[in-house]
Structures are given as structure tokens and as C-alpha cells.
Amino acid sequence: MKKILFLFLLYPIAGFTQLNSTDEFLARREKVLSMLDTSQAIVLKAISFPPLANEYIQEHNFYYLTGINSSASILLMSPKGIMVGSKKKNTIIFYTNTEDIKNIQLGLNDTLVKSAEFRTVFSKLLPSISKLYYSAPDLILVNDWLSDKVYFMEREMKTRMKTAYPNLKIEPAEFFVGKLRAIKSETEIGYIRKATNITADGIVAAMKIAKPGVWEYELQAAIEYEYTRQGAMLRGFTSIVGSGLNNLILHYCNNTRQTQNGDLVVIDVGAKYHEYSSDITRTIPVSGKFTDAQKEIYSMVLKAQKEAIAMVKPGLSIDDLENFAVNAFRKLGYEKYFIHGLSHPVGLDVHDVMVDRILKPGMVITIEPGLYFEPNNKSIPEKYWGFGVRIEDTILVTENGCEVLSKSAPKEIEEIEKLMKKKR
């Protein structure tokens, strides 16, 4: 009974509508099989329901290996082979509708099986392996309001599995598959490049309509219009448009304030194109011109960012970049006002999985220093009270250095002020 309960947790409960696959997905699956030994298996489940209406975003490891961007499917892989009837296969994709998987590229040891067979096949495999890598995104927190108890479904699943299979080790698949996801292919880089260019166009559109009195959500609308117009139907994350004191809130996303003369606006946004995200931040003066104090802080942040970008190359540790930025602001006396990390990977997820802190060609990261000064802080000059500055670019690590993918989004003071004079 306990085994059945666990299998039910992984079992899909809705049909999917679209499948897209290329040889690249097949090559990734074959690579994963080569990383597993014969005592191991990996099971990945599609997300059953979109977290937001009309914004279905697939579980990233599942998508990375299958190209399936819809629900009700499961991927099961094991190098020792999995019995399907009288045949042994290394990879099984469980599906609902034949029409949905007609174009998928299969290897000699891959097969397609109806979803109804998952429980039978999986239960036969489990006793023969010692480690299972899994991803089941629907194993979330559940609040049983009738009994007033909270259940962590993932923890419940592990407890049941441990009881049913005492010798089986269970580990999340995120970092295992992440070893491959960290290095982007040319196709992936192309998608990120496109997402970045679209995001930059959105920021430019917002700069052109910015003026005192504009609402934060109007700037957001101008940005996201460009997403849709250019075929990026999803956001990599909720758009951040923070004016006035809102720009001191790192993940502010209400975007409901009306801007005032003298405000700085932190715009932190990213389109998602063919499932791949971008991440750009620009800080702009809503009036179209920075004050002298704003210029001073902005210049400090921009200098630190440029110098950090110049350091990016294969073999460098992300920790070295982080330390550089901290030391740069320490020399200025503002270290404690740099309140977040300098860098994170970008890919299928805007904060993509990080398994290696040493940079390698094909990695895509951000460089995003920032300084944030609360009002009425007597330890800093009064002219800096009540505003923050963040500047962020999406960076591709190349063989000999790096490429700034987001260079079309203006960040020089003169560029921004010149552009903002050109109103629509």
C-alpha cells in the first residue's frame, strides 16, 4: 500500500498538448545515461498545472531532457535497462496522447509507453536499484484545513519510500542534471541572446515613456509589450519596477506607485524566449536627468560592474568576482550597503542551477552590483538618503573572456539621459 501511495504522488493527472524535440534532447538523455551507473535510475515528472493562469512553465530538468513543454508525462531512465513487456529499454517516456509525441526523436534504447503503465514499470524497477534521482514538482506543501495539519508532500514521499525500500537512496535530480545544464549549447545561447535583446528593447521602451507622474505599472506594461510583440510569451520572473523608496526593496514587484520628480527607478526584468530567460537591471532617473548625488552613486556602481565584467574568463571563480565587488565597495566605505550577491547563472531558470563555481566557456551569468541607502541614515551623507542603484548585465563566458549579451540596454549616464530626451 505504501508503494502504491508513493507511485500515485508521481503519477500525472492531466493531459499535455504539445511536444517539441530535437536531436539535442536525445543527446542530453544519452549523456545522462553515461553519467549513471547500473545501480542508479532517474525519474522526472512534468508539472501538472501552471502556477499562474496561461503561464505554463515546465519543470526545467524534465524539459531539458525531453523538450516536452506540457503536463502529464514522466521520464524514466536507467543504464541497466528497464523491462517493458519482454523488452529492456534504457529510457522510457510515458505519455497520454500519441499525437503529442509523434515528432520526438528516439534512440535505439528509447521507447514510448502509455502513462497508464507507469506504476507497473516503475514498481518493477525500484527493487533492482540502490539510488534514485528524482524531480516531482507537484510534491508541494499541502495544508489540510480539516485536521489543521500541514503536510510537506516531498518529505512524506521520502518517508514512504524509505519504509518500502530501506536500501534505496533518494536524491533530487537538480544538481545531477545541472552538471549538463551549466554549459549552454549554441542553440541555448541563441535563445538566451534573443531573450536578452527583447528584454533590452523593453527597457528602452520604458525609458522613452518615463516621466514624473508615470505609474510603475505603465513602465512594466511598456516592457512586457515588447516581450509579446517579439514572441517572448512568458516572463522569466515577475517584473520589478521600483521607484522612490521602492527601489530599496530587492524583489519589489507590486509596481503600483506613481513616480515623482527626482525619483530613481530600478527596472529589473527578463523575458523568457523558447523557455530560456534573461536578466537585466537598469536604474533610470524618471525626470530624464540624474542629480549630482545620484550620478555619484551610479558611477560607483557602474565602475565596479565594468571592472568585474572585465575579469570574467574561464578558470575564474565566482567567489573571486564576489570578493572583488565587496572589496571595491569597502574601499569606498559602502560595503554594508551592497546587500546581495554579485552573480548567478542564467538559463532555463533565471536563477539557474549552479553546480560549479569555476567559470567555463558556455556558462551564462549575471554581474549585478548595487548600493542601497535607507533614508535618515546618519552614517552616510544626507544627499544619498533614500535611493538605490543596481546595474545588471547578462554575460556569456567565452573561450578567452566574455561577451555582454545585454549591451544594447543603455547604462552609461550620458546614454540614458540622451535616450530619455527622445519621448514617443
N, C-alpha and C positions, 0 to 999 in steps of 0.2 A: 504493500500500500504506500509506503514512504517513497519507494522508487517511482511509483506512478504519479504521486504528488509533485515530485521534482520535475519529471518529464512534462507534466502539464504546465509548469511555470515557463518552460522554454517553448512550448508549443504555440505556433502562430494562431491568431484568432481573426484575421481579416485577409481578404484577397489583395493582390497587388495588380497594378495596372500597366506597368511599363518596365522593360528591361533593356539595358544597353550594355553591350560587352564588346571588347576588342581583344586582340592578341595580348595586349599589355596586362589585362586582368588574368589571363591564363598564365602568363609568365610569372606573375606575382604569386599565384597559387602554387606553381611548381617550385618556386623559391622557398615558400613557407614549408612545403613538404620536405625539402632538403635540410631545413633547419630543425625539424623534429626528428627524434629517434623513434624506433619501432615500439617503444613503450608509451608513446605520447599521442595525444589527439587534440584537435581544436574544434570547437563548436561556436559558431557565431549566428546570432539571430537578428533579423531585421526588426526595426522599430515598427510596432503595430499601428500606432496612431500619431498624427502630428501634434506636437506640443502647442502649436498655435494654428488657428484655422487657416487653411490654404498655404501653410508653410511646412511641408513635409521635408525634413532633413534626415537622411538615412544615418544609421549608426556607422561611424566613419571606418572602422576596421572591416565591417561587412561590405560596405561599398567598395573599399579599396581592393578587395579580393574578388568581387563579383561584378561590379558595375550595376547591380540592381538597385534602383532608386525608388522602391516601393515596398509595401509591407507584405507580411505572410510568407516569408521564405527563411530557410535555415541552411547554413553551410556547415558541413561536417567533413573533416579531413583527418587522415591517419596514414603514415607511411607503411604501416604493417598491413594495411588493407582492411576494408570493411565489407562484410558479407551482405550482398544484395541478391536475394534469391540464391542461386547456385554460383554466382559470380562474385569475385572480390574486386573492389574498386578502392582507390585512394581518396577520391573526392566525390562527395555527393552534394548536389544542390536540390533541396526539397522545394517544390513549387506547388502552386494551386492550379494555374491555368496554362495549358500547353501553348496557347497563343503568346503568352507573356515571355516565354523563354526560347522562342523559335530561332532567334538570332545569336544566342550565346555561343561563344567559342569554347569547345570542349577538347581536352587532351585525351589520349588513349585510355587513361585510367580514371577519367571523369565520367560521371553519369548523372542523369536527371531522374528524380523519383518524386512521386506524388507526396504531398505533405502528410497525407493520412498515414504514410508508412514510417514517419519519423520515429515514433515511440518504439516500434518493433525493432528497427535497425539500431537505434541508439542503445537500447537496453541490452542488445547482444554484444555491442562493442565494449561497454563500460567494464565488465569483469576482466577484460583482457589487457587493460592499460593501467599504468601507475600514475600518470599525470594528465590532467585535462585543463587546457587553456580555454576560457570561455568569455563570451560577451553576450549578455542578455539585458538589453537596455530597459526592458519593461519590468525588471525586478526592482521596483522602487518602493519608497516609503508608503505604507498604507495605514490610514487611521480608521480603526473600527469604532465608529461612534456609538454603536450599540453596547459594546463592552467597555468603552472608554480606554482602549488599549491601542498602542502604536506598534506596528509590525514593520521591521526592516526586512523586506522580502529577500534581498540578497543574503542576509545573514541566516534567514530561515532556510533558504535553499542549501547553503553550505552545511548547516547543521543536519539536514535530512540526508544529504549526500554522504556526510561523514558516518552517519549511522548505517546507511545502506551499503557503503563501500569503504570500510575502515582504512584500507591501504591506498586509497586514491587521493592524490594531492590535487587540489583545485586552485588555479591561479588565473587572475584576469588576463585577457589576451592583449590588452592595450600596449604594454611595453614590448611584448614579443613581436607583434606585427609592426609596432612602432620602429623597430630596427630597420625595416624597409621603408616605412613612410618618411623617415627623416631625410632621405636623399630623394629629391624630386627628379622625375624623368623630364625629357624635353616637352612632352605633352603636358605634364603637370605645370611646368614652368610657364608654358604658353597660356594656360588657363589663369594662373596667378597674375601674370603680366596683364592679361585682359581685364581681370577684376580690378587690378590696381589702376589701370588707365581710366576705367569707368569711374572708380572712386575719386580719382583726381579731378575728372570732369565735373563730378557732383560738387566737390569743394569749390571749384572755380565758379560754378553757377551760384553757389551760396554767397561767395564773396561779392559777386556782381549785384546781388539784391540787398546786401546788408546795409542797414542804415539805422540810426536811432529810432526806436519805436517798432521795429520789426519784431515779430514774435519768434521765439526759438523754434517753434514747430514750423514756421514758414521757411526757415533756413533748412530744417530737416526735409521738408517737402521738396525744396529745390534740389537737394542732394539725391533723394530717393527717386525723384522723377527721372534723373539721368540713369539710375540703375535700370529702371523699367524700360526706358526708351532704347537702351543699348543691350537689352536682352539678359540683364542680371536680375532674375525674377525674385531672388531672395537676398536678404542681408546676412553678412557673416556674423553680425551681432547687432544688438539694439543700438541705434544711433545715439551718440552722446553730443548734445549741443548745449553747452553750459555757459551762460552769460553772467556777468556780475559775480556775486559770491558763489553762484552755482559752478563756476569753473574751478573752484577749490575741491569739489566733490568728484573723486576719480571716476566713479561709474554712475554719475548722474544721468538719468535718461527720461525724466518727466517731460522736459522740453516744453514747458508751459509758461515761461516768464517772458514778459515784454522787455526788450532791451532798452537801455538808456544811454544817453550820450556819455562817452568816456568808458563804456564797458569794453573789456576784452571778452571774446567768445572763444572757448575751446571747442573745436569740432573734431571729434574722434569717431571715425566712421569706416565702414568697409563693406563693399559689395561682395556677393558670392556668385561666381560665374562657373557653370559646369561643376558645381559642388565645391569649388576652391575659393578661399577667402583672400581678402586683402585687409590691410590695417594702416590707415594714415591718420595722423593728427596734425592739424594746423591751428594756430592761435591768431585771431584777427581782431583788429580794433573796429567796433561796429560803426564808428564815425568815419572810418576810412583812413585815419591817421593815428599812429601811436603817440602817446605822450612821451616826454623825455624819460620819465621813470619807467614806463613800460618798455621803451626801447632799451634801457639799460639791462633789465632782467631778460628781455627777449634775446639780446645779444649774448649774454652769458650762456643761456641755454643753447642757442644756435651754435656757438663756438664749441661747446662741449660735445654737441651732437656731431658736428663736422669732424672733429678730431677723433671721435670714437669710430665713425664710419671709415675714416682713413686707415684705421688699424685693422679692419676686418679682412681676414685672409685665412686660407686653410691652415690648420695647425694651431690657431689661436683659441684659447679657452674663453668661453662666455664669461667665466669668472673674472678673467683679466679685463674684459670690457666693463663689467660691473664695477670692479675696483678702480678703474681709470675714472669713471664718471664720479664716483664717490669722492675720490681724491681731488678731482677738478673743482668740485663744489666746496670741498673742505678748505682749499686754498683761498676761496673767496669768502669763507666764513658762513656759508649757507648749506652745509652738508645736511643738517637735520630737516631742511625744507625740501629735500629730494626724497619723496616718501614712497616711491615704488621702484620696481626693478627697471633695468635699462633695456632688456631684450627678452624676446620669446620667439619660438618658432611659429611659422605661419604655413598653413596648408589646407587640408580638408576642414580642419578646425582653426579658428582664428588664433587660438592658443593651442597650437598643435602639440602632439606628444613629443617629449624630449627624452631621449634615451642616452644621449652622448653630449657632453658639454664642450667637446672639442669640435671646432668648425671644420666642415668638409665641403668640397665642391658639390653644388647641387642643393645645399641647405638654403632655406629661405627664413630669414629672421627679421625682427624689427630692431631699430635703435630709437629709443624714446626717452630722452632726459626731460626733466621738468622741475620747476620750482613753484612752491605754493605758499603764499603768505597770508595768514589769517589777519583780520582787522584787529586793531588795538594791541598789537604785539610790540611791547616796549623794547624788545631785544633787537629790533630791526628798524631802519629808518622809516619814518611815518609815510614817506612818499611811496613806499612799497606795500602799504597795508591794503589788504582786501582784493588781491588778484593773483592768478596763477598763470603760468605759461608752460605748455607742453608742445614739443615738436617731435613727430614720429614719422619715420620712413620705413617702407618695406624693402628689404635688401636681399639680393641673391649673392651667395658666396660662389665665386668663380675659381678657376684654376690658379689664378695669380693674384686675386684680390676680391673685389666685389663690384656689383652693379646696383645702383639705386633705381629700383623699378618705379618708384613714385616721384621721379624727378619733375614730372610735368605739373605737380601741385606746387605753386609758388611758396617759397618760405623765406626768401630774403626780404628784409623790411621794405626796400625800395620796390621790389616786385609786387608785393602785396598792396602797398599804397597806390602804386600806379594802376594796378588792375581794378582796385575798388573805386577809382575815379570814373571808370567806364561802366556806368549804370545802363541797364537794359532799357 
